[in-house]
């Protein structure tokens, strides 16, 4: 028959569960070191709260282990998708639309993870993956703490979160967050050991029983995880090829992963601005281009390039009648920490490479080091580029239209921002030539926007709308928004990533030193008859040798650019229609970015800093523990004894145990080498003569050592004597004395 738990036992369990919730919350607050905005906070905090709540409920329902694991994972799928997506059914179940929304988010996370520098924007894919991991770790922590009944191992899942964040996160508030985690963990340890475990329980518990309990729990988890993986592999984004985008490395070479560098720009601009990335010797300055990103999924710009071994002559990206000039460059890579080999657009011939073999992708005109070489750092090479010499008059005369193979460069998600589409149409929709349309967009950004690095990173569709509303940002937003709006006009466009030319060496005008602060992104538009043409929408920046953009070379100016197109060959920007202006004004009011020097203030219903919120929660839990601790300890002792009172001897021993515990605040504790009578004799100077205490001691010795049976009256008298001593000790001690003893974690028996 299942024993019913007393109110004290239920309260003790609830308090301990709350301390574990607090420990998990303290761990996830560390995500502030990974993410530059706060959009992760609400879903992850609710994931912790709901996950622990579901685990508590399943334990109280006493489901078999396999059913409990299935139910917990199913509840996690429902909770996470409902928290992060508004496409669930009326029963909160994921739908086909949920999976359609989930797929691009996971793809974006996959493409971004490899080059993201903390703190990075909390794009939806990152939040989904974090929520899934947190949900699983919550289930493991609950099982270890309350099924296997282990104290320190129950903190391993939270520790895994802390270690992950420490390995990837920034140094922001590292010390206070660590103190927060340690404090919350200590509260859990004290509560779990004192309220749930017997006094002689070891810190790691009974290892034999623990291994058995964990085996019973882990076995169904492993089986179900395997079945889940097999069942879901066909639905994983990219699973028709691979989980991540692998790029061929030439015949016989294994595949490798090459991920978008765009999200790395802000990290270089902010935290690596003084780091010398590479040196280049060149007769003229240029934008040193790494790669071009050709795919936009409403979250990130990325590339799906396939790389082959590069010979000395590089296959050109396009063939056109545009004249070009040969420019030779000698690069020495120092701290790029990436696989790319920069070059002026477009690379034409590799003269010499020292330290590695290279690969080439003609569609994006990108050079990388061959598989097996982790980065291009330490490599020196000489390359020649065929730098195009575009003329404004020639570009203006080229009509619209392009070969069918460039249609992929006009693709946008079906739900791309209607506001951005309408704005692009208002600005350049009536201009007949592709060059004129691109220049109108460039002029709009350079004449109406401000360069400002103190905004949240990111170039997803929400950032685009924020950017259009506030009209401030840095190159990531300018280039990404320009390319997306150009595509909405039917122009083939992509985002190029690299560096401006850097600083001239004072002793050598042909030597350029490029630092992290020179990281940059710009746009390229394909114009039939000319090829890929650079445009510079970022104020304060201007590419050398690109007079057709009507922008002077610049790489470090701030504010709104005054150097905008003024040629009659470049159409003026029309006045925006009233409906577009109203939409922009409305978006500004509801923007997730606040203007001003304060930087990014992303949308979140939790407005206080995450660590402050966690401190408040943990402090509240700690106050509950402190207030309820003595009451629960005393009630648990008596409940524990009553639960096993199947013999009169145990009733006598329980009365003695309660009496001895009550006088502990007076400094009286059994030594283990004395009899009960000797203990009472030692207590007499403090308590005074207490005949009932002496009688209780004699009865205890009889219960322990005498083979003669006890009767009901003897047990009742012992209980009355024990209660008398408890009342007497209570009157002679302060509340602090009693609290101090109840918090004592020395392994004394209760």
N, C-alpha and C positions, 0 to 999 in steps of 0.2 A: 504494500500500500504506500502511495506517495505521501511523504510528510508535508503538511502545510507549513508555510513559512510565516513567522510572526511579523507583526508590523515593524518591529525593530530591525529584523533581518532584511525586510524589504527596503526600509529606509537606508540601511547601511549599503545595500547593493546599489541603490539609486545614486547615493552620494558618490560612491566609487566610480560608477559609470560616468557621472558628470565630470569627475576629475580626469578621466581618460579622454573625454571629449575636449576638455580644456587643453590637454597636452597635444592632441592632434591639431587643434586650432592654432596653438602657439607655433607648431612646426610649419603650417601652411602660410602663416603670415610672412615667412621668409621669402615667399614669391615676390615680395616687393623688391627684392634684390635682382630678380630676373626680368620683371616687366616694368616698362616705363609709364604705363598708365594703370588705371584702376578697374578696368572692365572685367578683370578676372575675379575680383574680390567677392562680389555677391554670389556668383554661381559656385565658387569653391567653398565658401563658408557654408552655404546651404547644402552642398554635397556632404560636407563633414557632418552637419547636424542631422540630415535625413539618413545618411548611412549609419550612423551610430543608433539612431532611433529604430531603423529597420532591424539592425542586429539585435537590439534589446528585445524587440517584439518577437523575433524568431526564437530567441532563447526561452522566452516566457511561454511560447506556444509548444515548446518541447518537440519540435519537429526532428525527425531523423537527420543525420548529418548531410546525406546526399540531397534530400529535399530542401534542407535549410540553405545549402550552397546554391542550388538552382533558384530558389526563391530570392536569395540575396542578389545574385547576378541579374535576374530578371527585373527586380526592383531598381537596380542601378541603371539598367538600360532605359527604363521608363523615366526615372528621376532626372538623369543627365540630359536626355533629349528634350524633356519638357522644360528644364531650366534654361537651355541654350537655344532652343528653336521654338518658333510659334507655329509649327506645322504638324503638331501632334493632334490626334483625334480628340473627340469630346471625352473619351475615357483615358486621356493622357498617354495613349499608346503611340509609338512611332509609326509613321505612314511612309508611303513611297516618296512623298515630297520631303520628308525628313531625311531619308537616305540621299535624295538628290542634292539637298543642301549640305549634307555631311561630306559627301565625296569631294567637292572642290576645297572645302575647308581643310580636310586631311592632306590633300595634295599640296595646298599652299604651305601647310606646316612642314611637310616633307621637303619642299623646295627651299624653305627658309631656314630650317634648323641648322644646316651645316655651316652657314656663314653668319648667323645672327650673333651680335655682340651685346651682352647684357649691359644696361637694361634695354630690352627690345619691346616693341609693341606686343600686347597680348592679343594676337590675331586669333580668330575663333578656333582654328585647328589646334593651336597650343592649349587653349582653355579646355577643349574637349579631351585631349590626351591627358592633361593634368587632372581633370575631373575623374577620368577612368582610373588612373593610377591611385588617386586619393581614395576612391571608393573601395578598390581592392585592398589597399593598406588598412583602411578602417575595418574591413571585415576580418583581416588577419589579426589586428590588434585586439579586437573584441574577443575573438576565439581564444587567443593566447591568454588574455587576462581572465576571462570568465568561464571558459570551457576547460582549458588546461590549468587554469589557476596559477599562472606564473607571473611574477611581478616585473623583474627587469626585462625578460624577453618580450613582454608586452609593449615595451617602448621601442623595440627594434624597427617596426614599420615607420613610426614617426622619425626615428633616427635616419632611416633611409631617405626620407624627404629632406631632412637637414643636410645630409651629405651631398645629395644631388644638387641642391641649391648652392651649397658652399663650393662645389666644383665648377659651377658655371656662372654663378651670380657675381654681381659687382660688390664693391666694398661698402655700399650704402647701409648705414645703421647695422653693421655686422655685429658689433659688441652688444648693443641693447637687445637685438633679436636673439642672440645666443643666450643671454641672461634670461630672457623671457622663456625660452624653451627649457632651460635648466630648472627655472623656478616652477613651471607647470609640471615638469617631470617629477620633481621632488614632492609636490603636493599629491600626485598620483601614488608615488611609492609609499608615502606615509599612510595614506588612506587605504590603499589596497592591502598592505601588510597588517594594519591595525584593525581594520573592520571586517575583512573577509577571511584572513588566514589565521590559523591557530598560532599562539605565541611562540611555539617552538618550531615553526615552519622555517625552512632555510630560505635564503634570498632567491635561489634558483628553484626552490620547490623540491618535491620528490622527483628526482630525475627519471626514475623508472616509470612512475605514473605519468610524468609529463611527456616522455617520449611516446607512451602508449596513447595519450590523449591527442597529441599532435599528429600521430600517425593516423588515428581515426579521422581527424579533420583533414589532413593533407591529402590522404588517398583520394577521397571524392573530388577534392579541388583539382588534383592533377588530372584525373580522368575527364572531368568536365571541361577543364581548360583545353585538353587535347581535342575533345570532340568539338568544342567551340571553334578552335583554330581551323580544323578540317572543314567545318560547315561554313565558315565565313571567309575563307581564302578567296573564293571566286568573286566576293563582293568588295574586297579590299581595293581602294583606288589604285589603279595601275597594275592590278594582279594579272591582267592578260599578258603583260610583259614582265613586270616585276613590281615589288612593293615600292621601290624607289626607281627613279629614272636612271637606268644604266646606259652608258654610252660606249659604243664599240671603240676599241683601242687599236684597231688594226688586226690583220690576220694573225691568229694564234695568240693574241693577247687577251688576258681576262678583262672583264668589264670593269668600269670605274664609274664613280658618281661625280658629276660636276653640277654645282648648285649656284643659284643666282647670287651675285655679289652685291646686289643693290641694297639689301638691308644692312650691309656692313658699313655703308657710307657714314652714317651718323656716328657710329662708334669711332671711326677714324677721325672725323672732324672734331669730336669732343675729347675723347680720351687718348688719342694717338696723334694729336695735331703736330707735336714737335718731333715725332719719330721720323727719321729719314728712311723712306721706303725703298727708293732706288735712285741711282744716278744715271743720266743719259747724256751722251755727247752727241750733239746734232748741230748742223749749220743754221738751223732755224727752230723756233719754238713750235709746239703743236700740242693738241690734246692727245695724251698718251692713252690710247684706248685699250681696255681689257677685253670686252666682249659686248654683244648686243642681245637684249632680251626681247623675245618675239611673241610671248604668250601672256595674256592677261585674263585672270579668272575672277575678277572683282576683289581679289585679296592681294595678290602679288604679281609682279612681272617676273617671268622666269624664261628659261631657255630649254629647248629639247634638242640640242645639237648632237650630232653624231661625229665623232672625231676619228680621223685616219692618220696614219703615219705621214709626216711632212717631208717632202723632198726639198731640194734647194729652191726650185721654182714652185711658187704657190699658185694654186688654181684661183683665178680671179672670181670675185663674187658676182660681178655683172660685167657685161660687155657694152660699152657705149662709145659714142663719138667724142666724149668730153676729153679735152687734152689734160695731161697731168705732168708733174715734174718729179724726178727721182730725188728722194731724200734719204741719205744714209744715217743710221742711228746706231750707237754703241751703248748697250744697256749693261748695268751691273746691279743685279737685284740684291737687296740687303734685308729688308724686313717686310716683304709683301705678305708673307704668310698665307699664300694661296697658290693655285696651280697655274695661274695665267702668266703669259709673257706679254707685257704691254708693247705697243708699237703705234706709230702714227698711222691713221687710216689712209689708204688701205695697204696692208702688208703685201709685198710683191715677191720678194726673194730673200731667203735666208743665206747670209754670207758665211757665218761661222757661229757655232754654239759650243761653249765650253761647260762641261759639267752635267749635261743631260741630253737626251734625245727628245724631240718635240713632236706634237701632233697638230693637225690643222683641220679646221671646220670652215669650209668656204662660204656657206650661207650667211654665217654671222661674222666672217673674217676674224676668227679667233684662233690664237695659238695657246697651247697648254703644254706642260711637261708630260712625258709619257708615263703610263702607269708604272708604279714602283717608286716613283720620285714624289714624295709627299707634297713638297712646295717647290716653287722656283727660286727660293732664297739661296744665294750663293752662286747663282748661275750668271755667266757673262755671255753675251751674244751680240752679233752685228746683223742688222736687218735693213733692207731697203724697202721703202714704201713708194707707191705711185700716188702721190698726193694730188687729188683732182683740182683743177683750176676752173671752177665754175664762174660764169659771168652772169650778172644779173639780167642783162638783156636776153641772153640765151635761155635762161631758166623761165623768164616771163613768157617767152614765146611757145613753150612746150605745152601741148594740150593735155587734157585729162585722159584717163584711160591707162591701162597697164596690162601686161601679160597675165594669163589666168593663174600661173604659178604664184603670183603675189597676192592672190585673194586671201590667203591665210593671214596675211599681215593686216587685214581689215577686220578680223573677227573680234567681236566683243560678246560678253555674256548677254543673254536675252534680257536680264533684269539690270543691265547697266543703268546708271543714274539718268532718269529722264531730264533732270535739271541740267546736267552737263551736256546732254544731247541738244537740248533747246538752246543753251547758251552758245554752243559751237555753231549751231545753225544761224543764230542771230548775228554772230561775229563774222562768219565767213561763208555762209551757205549760198549767198548770191554771187560769189566771186567765181569767175569761170575757170581760172587756171589753178592747178595744184600748188604751184609756187606762191601765187597770191594768197591762197587760202592758208598755207602754212605761215606765211609772213604776217597775215592778219592775226592769227593765233599768237605768234611770237610777240607782236607789238602789244596785244592785249595784256599779256602777262608782264611784260617788261615795263609797261607804262602805268599799270594799275595795281601792282602787287609789290610787297616789301620782302626782301630777303631777311630771314630770321631763323637761326638755328634753334632758338628756344621754343620749339613747338614739339608736340609728340611726333615720334617717328612713325613711318608707315605710309603706304600709298594705296591702300584698299579703297573701295568705293565710298565708305564712310569718311575716310580721310580726304578724299577728293572733294566731297561736298562741304566738309568743314573748311578746307583750303579755299574753295571758291567763295565761301561766305566771309571768312576773315581776311582773305587776301594777304596772307603772310605764310611763309614756309621756307624751306631750303630746297636744294636741287632735286632731291628725291621726289618731292611733291610736284615741282615744276615740270620735270621731265615726264613723270608718269602721267600727270593730268593732261599735258600737251599731247602725248602720244595717244591716249585714250580718246580725247576729243577729236584729234585728227582722224582716227579710225571711224568715229561716228559720222564724219563727213565723207567717208569712202576713200580716204587716203591711206595707202599702205604705210604704216608707221611702226617704229620700235624704239626702245630705250637703250642708249649706249651708256656704258659705265667705264670709268677710268679715272684719269687724273688730269688736271691742268698742267701747264708746262713746268711749274715750280720756280725756284729762284736761281738766277745766274750766279755762278761762282765768281767772286770779285776778281780773281786772278785769271779766269778763263771764261770768256763770254760764250763759248760753245758748250760749256758744261752746266747742266741743269740739275739741281738737287731737289728732289721731289719728296715732300713730307706728307704725313697723314692729313694735314689740313688742306691739301690740294686734291683730295678725293672729290670726285664730281660725277654727275650724270647729266646727260643732254638727250636730245631727240634726233632721230633720223627719219626722213620721209623719202619714200621711193618715188621718183619722178621719171616716167618713161622717157628714154632718150638721154638721161643724165645719170641715172643710178641712184644710189643712196646719198642723200644730201643732208648735211648737218644743219640743225637749227638750234638756237640757244634761247630758250624761254626764261632762264634764270636771270633776274636783275643783278647787275654787278659782275657778270661773267660774259666773256666774249672770246670766241675761238680765233687764234691767229690764222691769217690767210683765208678768212671767210668774209671778204668784203661784201659779197652778195647778201649777207644777213643784215647789212647796215649797222653793224655793231662793232665797236672798236675792241681790240684785245684787252681783256681784263680778267683777273682771277681772284680778287680779294676785296672788292668794293661791297658796301652794304647799302640798304635803302632801296628806293625806287630808281630805276635806271632812267637817266635823261637822254641816253644815246639810243634813240628808237628810230625805226624806219621813217624816212621823210621823203623818199624818192617818189616821183609820180608813177613809177612802175609798180609801187606797192600801194594797193588800195587802202583808203582810210577805214578805220573801224566805224561801222554805223552805230548810231545811238541804240542802246538796248531797248527792246520792247518793254512796255509797262509790266506785262505778265512775268517776264524774266526778272525784272528788278524787284517785283513783289516777292517772287519765289526766293531770290537771294536774301532779301530782308527778313523773310520768315525763317529761312534757314539759319541766318545769323543769330536770331533770337533763341533758337533751339539748338544751337551748335554745341557739340561736345567738346569744343576747344574754346577756352576763354582768351580774349585778346589781352595784350599787355605784356609787361615784363614777367608776369608770373608764370608764363609758359603754359604747359598743357594741364588742363583740368578735365580729364575725360569724364564721361557720363557714368554715374554710379549712384545708386540709392544709398550706399554707405559712404557718407561724405567725410567722416573722420579717418585719419590715417589708420591703416590696418593694424599696426602694432599697438596703437592706442586702444583700438577696439578689443584686441586680444587681451591686453592688460586688464581692461575693465571686466571682461568675461572671467578671466582667471582669478582676479581679485574677488569677484562675486562668489565664485565657487569656493575659494579659500575661506571666505567669511562664513559660508554655510558649513564648511567642514569644521571650522573652529567652534562655531556655535553649537553644532550638533554632536561633536566628538564625544565628550564625556557621557552624555545621555545614551548615545548609541552603544558605546563600549560597555556600560553597566547593563543595559538591557540585553545586549548580545550575550554577555556572560550568563545571565540568568536563563535566557532562552536556550542557550546551548546546553546548560545543565538540565533544564526541564525536558528537553528533547530526548534525553537519554536516561531519565529517571525510571528505569525498569527494575530498580532494586533499592531497598531502604538504605543500604550502605552508601550508594551514590548520593542520596539526598543529604546525608550527614557530611560527606566530603564536599558537596557543593556549598553547603552552609559555611563550612570552614574556609573554603576558597574565597567566598565573598567577604568574610570577615577579615581575613588576612589582607586582601586587596584594599579594603577600606582603610586600614591603618598604615598602608604604605606611605601616604603623604606625611606621616609623622616620623618617617625615617626608619620604620620597622619592616624588615623583610626577613623571611626565613633564610638561614644560611645553607640549608641542605644537609648539615651535619648534626642538627639538633632535632629533638622530638617536639611534638606539638606542645607538650607540657613545658619544656624548656623555653620555647618561644614565648609562651604566655608569661612565664616568670621574667623574661627579659623585657616584656612590655609593661610590667606592673609599675615601674617608676614613672612612665609617661601617662598611663591610663588610670593609675591607682588600682587598689584591690578590686578585682572583678570576678566574683565567684562564678558567674554564669560563663565567663570566658574560660575559666579553669574547667568547669563541667564540660564545656564544648570540646576542649582539648582532650579530656579523658575519653569522651565519646568517640572522637576521631581516632585516637589510638586503638580503641576497641574495635572500631569499624575496619581499621586497616589490618590489625594483627590477630584479633580474636576469632576463632572459628565459630563461636556461639552466634546464633541468629539474633537480629535486632527486631524490635517490634515497632509498630506505628507510633506509639507515644514517644519513643526515644528519638525517632527521626523528627517528629514535630517539635520536641523540646530543643533539638539541635538547631532547627531552622529559626525558632524564636530567639535563641541565644545569639545566633549569627546576625539576625536583624538588629538586636539590641546593640551589639558591638558596632555595626555599621552606623546606626544613629548616633552613638557616642562619638565615633571618629569624625562624623560629619560635623558635629557641633564644635569640635576642637581643631578643625582645619579650615583654611580659607578656600575660596573658589579657585584661586591661582594654584594652591598646593594640589588640589584635585586635578586641575587641568594638566599641570606639569607631569603628574604621574600617569595620567591617561595617554599622554603623548610620548611617554617613555617607550623606546623601541627595543630596550634590552630584552633578551629572550626569556622572560619569566613566564611561567605558566599562569594562565588565568584561572 
